[in-house]
Amino acid sequence: MYYQPPPQPAYYGPQYSGCVKFLLYALSFFIPLAGVIIGVIFLSRPDPESKGMGQACLILGIVSFVLTCCLTVAASALGFLPFLTIPFMEEFNY
């Protein structure tokens, strides 16, 4: 006997409304951990729309995390900058 893969579910068009997609994308961007979790869940679903949405949520979560790290480092550096310039300000009588 030959192995026959299980039948795939029928695909009948868009499953998710634009509002649901927007909410999941916004959640993925503003809460990166939620974006990664949502992305993994939707990537595991069999239909192409869910896979695409999962990939977008995963990418948004990762980009948001990297952006947050970069901005945190920049803010820390800029917050520490006045402490580096205070000794030199005495020369200018401020």
N, C-alpha and C positions, 0 to 999 in steps of 0.2 A: 504494500500500500504506500501511496505517496502522501507526504505531509501536506496538508492544506491549511494555510493560515486562517485564523478566525475571520469571519466577515467584518469589514469595517463599517462603522455606523454611517448612515447616509448623511450627506452634507446638504443642508437646505438653505444656505445663505447666511447672512449675518445673524449671530446669536446675541450680541451685546449692543446696546444702544450707544449712541455717542456720549450720552451723559455718564453712563457707567464707565466707559473707557476713559473719559476725562477725569473722573474721580479716582480711578485706579492709577492713572498716570500722575496726577497731582500728589496722591498719597505716596507713590513711589519716589517722587522727587523730594518731598518735604520730610519723609521718614525713610531713610535709606534701607534700614533693616527690613521694614515692611515691603519695600520694593523688591528686595532680593527674595523674600519669602513668597510674595505674590508671583514673581517671575518664575520661580522653580515650580510652584503649583500649576501655573498655566502652561508651562513648557511640557509638563507630564501628560497633558490632555491630548487626545488623538486628533482633534480637528485642526486645520491650518490656521483658522482665525485665532484660536486660543494660543497656539504656538507663537504666532506673530505678536500677540498682545503680551505674552509671557516674556518674549525676548525684549520687547520695548521696555517693559517694567524692570527687567533685570538690568538693562543698560542704564536706564534712568537712575536706578538705585545706586549702581556703581559710580556713575558720573557724579551724582550728588554727594556720595561719600568722599570721593577724591576732592571735589570742589570745597567741601566743608573742611577737610584737612588742610588744604592749601590756604584757605582764608583764615583759619585758626592760627596757622604759623605766621602768616603775614600780619595779623592783628597783634599777635604776641610780640613780633619784632617791632612793630610801630609803637606799641605800648611801652616797650623798653627803651625806645629811642630817646625820649627826653632825659632819662637818667644818664645817657652817654654824653649829652650835649651840655648839661648843667655846669660842669667844671670849666668849660670854655666860654660860657656866657659872662663870667666875671670880668674877662678882658674887655668886654664891650660896654660895661657899666649899665647893665639892665637891671 
